[in-house]
Amino acid sequence: MSDVIVDSSVVVKWLLPESDSADAVRVRTDVLAGGGRLIVLDLILPSVGNAIWKAHRQKKISLAFARQALVHRLRSVDG
């Protein structure tokens, strides 16, 4: 499989429970299993961080879950 450019909305679906999170995870799994790379734009970190913060402010996720998602996001940064 070839490389895939991933929008921040897809990355958010990997971290937060949303209606189509399973589809986003399937894309990630398929690309990586096929030897492809997931490519994200430079603004991915603030975009995903903002989405996590917004979900917490809207009481969709707990503070503990938001913190866990942020830590996971920071640990997954390559480079």
N, C-alpha and C positions, 0 to 999 in steps of 0.2 A: 504494500500500500504506500502511497505517496504521503508527503508531509501535508499537514492541514493547518491553516490559520484559524485560530480559535478566538472568538469574540469574548469579551469579559462576561457577557450574560451567560455564556455556556460554562465558564469557570465558576460562576456563582452557583449554578445548578449542581456542580460537583460538591460544593460545600454546604449548601442550604437545602432543606427539604422543599422542593417545589413540585408542581404537578408533572412536569416533564423531566425531572432529574434523572430518571432511569434512562431516558433516551440520551441525555448528555453523557452519562457514565458509559453507555454502550459505545458511543462515538470514541471516547477516550480509550476504552478497552480495545476496540477494533483497530484503531490507528496504531497503538503501541504494539499490539500482537502481530500486526502486519509489518512491523519494522519501520513504520513511519514516525515522524516527529510532530509534536504539537507546538505550534508557533504562536506566540502571543505578542501583542503590541506593548510598547514601553509603558503605557498608561494603565496596564493591567492592575498593578498594585493599588493605586488610589481608587480605581473603579470598583474593584472587588471589596476593598476596605469600606468604601462608602455604602455599598449594597449590604454588607454585614451590619454596619452601624444602623442603617435605615430599617432593616428587618428587626433589630433589637428595639429601636425607638417605637416601632409599630406593634411591639409586643408579639411578634411572630416567633421570636426565639428568645431564650433566656440570656442573661448576661454571661453565664458560664459557657453556654453554647457559642455565643459570639466570640468570647475570648479563645475558646478552643479552635474555632474556625480561623481566627486571625493568626494564631500560632501555627496552625497547619499551613496557612497561606505563606507565611514568612519562611517556614522550613522548606517549602517546595520551590523557593526561588533558586534558580540555577545561576551560579556565577558569583 
